[in-house]
Every structure is written in C-alpha cells, then in structure tokens.
Amino acid sequence: LTPLLARKTEVQDEYTHALEGIKEMGLSPEEYIRLFSIIHPGQKIWVNQNDFPYDIPDKWEHLIIWGAKTESEAKNFAFLTFDMIRIVCIFAQPAKKKSVKGIPHYHMFIEK
C-alpha cells in the first residue's frame, strides 16, 4: 500500500522555489542531495529529515532513506537505525510522482 500524499500549499511553494534555486546553481536535485547530505565515506544508505514534508499528523516526523534499492533494504536499514516501535510506515512513491528520480529513496514516517 503506497499512500499518495501531498504537501501543504506553502510547503509545496517553498519546494518549487528550492528546485528553481538548485537549477539556477547548475545542479540537478540528485547532485544537490549528494553534495549537501551528510554522508560518511563508504556509506551507501543514509537518512535525513525531509525539508519539505508531506502534510502528515504533527505527531509524526517525515524522513527520507536515500540509496536503498529495495523496500526490504530500506526497512532493514530503518529497523537497525530507529526504534521499531516509532516507525509508522516506509514507502516509495510511484515513479511518476517522484521529483528525485536519480537516487533510489523511501519515505519514512516515525512518531516524534
């Protein structure tokens, strides 16, 4: 089951503006993410907070698991990194809904 979620209008506007700024820098979203994410040498999977989260309940936090090639890989990483009881769901949007297509990634909602 993949939830099809949206951002609040103001968050979507900020996201669109950020994408325009990245393009003006001469970078793709994928290049920007690889340059500005905190990734340790040799690390193939990493997680960070979504700066432009979907409209979800306030009691949840929206994180992105980057680099996981399969849902199983994303879940294994999440279960080793976070308290399982806090994980609400892990999913990937359908390809047509992804704005970052060049890095495999999964959305994760956890309880704050």
N, C-alpha and C positions, 0 to 999 in steps of 0.2 A: 504494500500500500504506500503510495507516494502522495503526500499532501501537496496540493498546488496552492502555494501561498503567495501573498503579495506584501509589499512594503506599504507603510503609511505614505500618503502623498508627499509629505515634506521629506521623508527619508528617501523616497524614490527620486525626488528632485535633487537632493544632495548627491545621490549616487550618480545620476546622469551628469551632473556638474563635475564630479570627480573623474568620471570616464573621459569627459571632454578635456580636462586638465592633463590626464595621462597621455591622451592622444597628442595634445599640444607639445608635450615633452618628447614626442617622437617614440613613445613606448606603446607596446600592446599591454592589455591588462595582465597577461601572463608574465611578461618581462618585469612589469612593475611589482607584481607579487613576489617573484623570485628575488628581485633586488632589495625589497623593503621588508620582507618577512624575516623573522629571527629564525634562521636555520643553522643548526650545528653541522660542522663538516661531516660528510658521510650520511647525514640524515636524509632519508628518502620520504618519510611521512612526518608531517608536522601539523600542529593545530594552532589556530589563533581565533580571537574573537571576531565576529562579523561586524565590521564598522557600519554596515548598512543592513541591519537585521530586518527580518520579516516581522510583520505585525503579529506577535505572539503574546501570550499572557505575561504580565510583568514578573511573575514568579519564575520565569524561565530565562535562560541565557542562550543566545544563538552563537554557536561556534562553527568553524569550518575545519574539517580534516582534509588537508591537502596531500596529494601524492598517493593516496590509497587507490589501487587499481580495481579493487572489488569491494562489494559491501562487506564480505567476510573480513577482508583485510582492515577496513575502516572500523568494524565492530571490535576486532581483536585489539587494535591499537587503542580504541576508546576504553575498553574494559581493563586494559593494563595501565592506562593513564588516569582514569577517573573512577570515582566510587560508583560502581554499577547502579546502586540504588538511586543516584541522582540523574541517570541518563533517562530521558523521556523518549527520544527516538533518534534514529540515524537514517538518513535517506539521501538519495541523489535526485535532483530534478531531471525530467526528461531532457534529452539533448536540445530540443527546440526551445526550451526555457532557460538554458544556461547562457550567461553572458561571458563566462570564462570557460572557453572550450578546450584550451591547450594544456590544462593541468587537471588530471582527474581529482575530483573533490566530492566530499559528502557533507551535508549539513547535519549538525547535531544540536539538539535542544537538551539542556540539562537544567535541573532545578537549582536555583541560586542558594 
